[in-house]
Amino acid sequence: MHIVQFLKGTETGELAPLAQIPQISLVRCDKNWGFTFSMTEQDKKEITVCHNRMLQEAISMAKSGEIDVLIFDEFQAAYAHGLLDKEAAKDFILKKPATLELVLTGRNPDPVFLEAADYVSEIHGVRHPYQKQIPVIAAGGIADGRGMAAAFMLGAKGIQMGTVFAASKESVIHENYKNSILKAKDIDSRVTGRSTGHPIRVLRNDMARKYLELEKSGAPFEELEQLTLGSLRKAVQEGDTKNGSLMAGQIAGMIKEERTCADIISSTVSEACKLMNGVSANE
């Protein structure tokens, strides 16, 4: 089985279990361009190049008989927005090898593919807390108006931002901690504590590396706890960026300057309002 994930560049929940199955191969772009509505023309060109490369590799694998099941994840959206070679994709799907089982996922499937593909999936809401008028607060991976707009479009009534405020001018954490956030890239964080049931995302450093090595070796909870005792104090008060627990989200890769809380809030709300009203954030 081969899985091609379109429009996905960040770490998502299905990756870990799929990685445990040797008969499954999975490819995706190594960069996150965000939601289609917030992409620039250059973003669209770049992601299209990536999509076409993965598409052609999958077509070659299918025609050679290397795979018997092919999944095009989020294909419908990529196709609808023209973020891949539509003619090449259409020609392959309509003329796919008879021995290949093809799965297409994504919303609003093009009718031309409904008969050609073996499986076509689309998620529909049946029951959701929103229907009970329970306000939902979105948290995680939000640091600007694009994230806020996306959360609101998915039904959230508010957002919670953490890492961007940790790096604000008013934040009392050590400057070394702040600078680690400002210098971080989107691949510079790791999740520790999964084995204990208390996962924490931190920036990569010596402490995080040691912790993950212990977790991988099956170290008991007591040994893991001993390693992290006082680690948050080391980061926040002492500025120890090697042995401290530098708690931060993946969104750290988007935070490049120390700003006031007032500026963070006003710019986030302003950008979100523009996007939700159909105005480009770049205008």
N, C-alpha and C positions, 0 to 999 in steps of 0.2 A: 504494500500500500504506500502511495506517495501523496502527501498533502501539500498543496500550495496555498499559502495564506496571503491574500491580497489585502492591502490597506491596514496591515498590522505590523507595527515596528517596535512595540513595547512588550514587556514581559506580561504574558497573560496566563491565567490559571491552568489552561489545558497542557501547557508545555511540559511540566514536570511528569505527569503520568504518561504522556505519549513518549517521553524520552526513555521510559522503562521498557518499551516494547520494541525489540530489535527488528521486527518485520516492518516497522513503520519508519519512513523517512519524511522529514518536514522541512520546508524552506519558506523563508519570509524575508522581507527587506531588512537590512541591518540599521535602518534609520527610521525614526518616527516623524512623519510629516504632519501628523495631526488629522483633524477632521477635514473633509473635502471643502466645506464652506469657508474654511479659514486658510486654505492653501493659496499661495501666490502662483503666478504663471510659471515661475522657475521651479517651484515645488512640484507642480503637476508634470513638468517635463522630466524631472529627476525620477519621480515615482513611476512614471510610465516606462522609462528605460529599465528600471528594476523589474517591473511587472512583466514586460516583454521578454526579458532574459529568463525569468522563471517559467513563463508560459512556453517558450521554445524548448527549454530543457525538459519540461513535462511532456510535451508533444513527442519529442525524440524518444523519451523513455517508454511512452505508450506504444509508439509505432514499432519499437524494437522488441516488444514483448517483455521488457524488463519488469513491468508492473502489471497487475491485473485489476487493481482498484485505484482510481485517481479522484481525489477530492479537491475541488476548487472552492476554497473557503472565502466568503465575502466576494465571490465572483460577480454577483448581480450588480453590486454597487460600482465596482471597478469598471464593469462593462458599460453601465448606464452613464457614467461620468466620462467615458472615453479615456480612461487611464490605462489602457492597454490596446494592442492591435486588434480592433474589433473584427476585422475581416479574417485574420488568422485564427482567432478564437472561434468564430462562428463556423469557419470551414472545417476546423478540426472536430468540433462538437457534432456537427451534422454528418461527418464522415468518419467518426471514431471507429477504431477496430471493434469488431463484433464481440471479441473476447474480453473487452475492457468494460468494467463497471464504472460509470462516471457519476459523481455526486457534485451538485451545485448548491451552494448556500447563499443566502442574502435575500433582502426584501425586494418585492415587486419583480419577480422573474419575468424575463422577456418571453412571450408566448412561443417564440420560435424554438426555444430550448425545452419546452415542457415535454415534448414527445421524444426528443433526441437523447436527453439525459436519462439515466436509470433512476436517479433519486434527485428530487428538487425539494429543498427544505426552506421554510420561511417561518420566522417566529411571530406568533400573534399573541397579544395580551388577552388572557381569559379572566384572571382575577389579580388584583393588585391593591396594596394598601392605599394608593392614591384615590381609589374609588370610594374609600371611606373618609376621604378628606383629612387623612392623617398627614401632617406636614413632614416631608422628608428632607433632611439636611445632607447634602453631598460633601464628602470629604476625601482627600487623597488625590494627589496629582493635579492640584489646582493652584495656580500662582498668578493668573491674569484674567482678563475679561473673556478670552477664548474659552478657558475652562469653565468660567462661570456661566457663559452663554450655553455651552454644551450641557451643563448640569441642569439648567433651567429648561432647556428644550426636551430633556428626558423626564421632566416632571418635578424636579427638586424645587423646594420653596426657599432654600437658602444654601449657603456654602460655608465650609470651614476651611481655613487656610492655616497651615502651621509653619512649614519650613521658611516661607517667604518672610514671615514676621520674626522668626528666629534670627534672620539676617538683617533686620531693620535697624535703623539708627537708635531707636529706643530700647532695643533688646539688651539685656544685661549680661548675656553670655560673653565669654572671653573673645577677644578679637581674633585669636588664632582659630577658634571654632567658627566664627563668622567667615573668616577668610577661606576656610576649608569648604564651606558651602558655596561661596562665590566662585571658587576655582573648580568646583566639581563639574564633571561631565555626566551625561545621562546614564553612563554605564559604571559610575563610581560608587554605587551603593550595593549593599548585600543585606539579606534577611537572616538574622541570627535568632536562635531560640525556637525554631520550628519543632524540635524534638521535645521541648518542655511544654508546649502548648501556649507559649507566650512569645509569639514572633515579634521582633523589633527590627525595623530597617535602619541601618547605620551606614555611614560613609566608610569606605574601605580604609583600613589601617592595620597595624600590627595586632592590635587586640582582636579585631574582627576576624583576621586570618587565623589566629590561634583558636578562637572560639569555634569557628567553622571546622577546623581540623579536628578538634575534640569531639564536636557533634558527629562528624563523619565516622570517627573511630568508636562511637557508641559510649562516650564518657557519661557517667552518672550525673544527675542533676546537681548534686553537691559540688562536684568538681567544676562544673560549668559556672555555678553561682559564685564559687570562690574566685574564679578568674575575673568576674565582672564587679565584685564588691568595690564600691567607691569609684567606679569607672565614669559615671556621669559627673560626679564632682570634679574628677580630673579634667574632664573636657570643659565643663561650664565655668569653673572657678580658676583652675590652674592653667588651662589652655594647652593641656597635654594632648596633642593630636595623634600621637602614636599609640598610647595606652588608654586614652579616654574613649568613652562611648559617644561618638559623634552622631547622635540621632538626627536623621534627615530623610526626606522622601526622595523618590526618583526625580521629582520636579526640581531638585537642586540644580540640575543641568541647565535649567532655564533662568536661574537667578544669577545675574551678573553684576549687580550694583547694590550698594547699601542705601536704602531709601527710607524716608519717614513713613510711619504708619498711615498718616493722613494721605500721603501721595499714593501708597499702595492701594488703599481703599478707593480713593477717588478715580484713579486711572483704571482700576479693575471694573468698577461699576460703569464708568463712561464707555469703556471698550465693549463691555457686554451689551449695553443698551444699543450701541451702534450696530453690532452684529445681529442682534435680535430684530432690529428694525430694517435689516437688509442693506446696511451700509458697510462697506469694507473698512476694516480696522486700519487700513493703510491710507485711507482718504483723510 
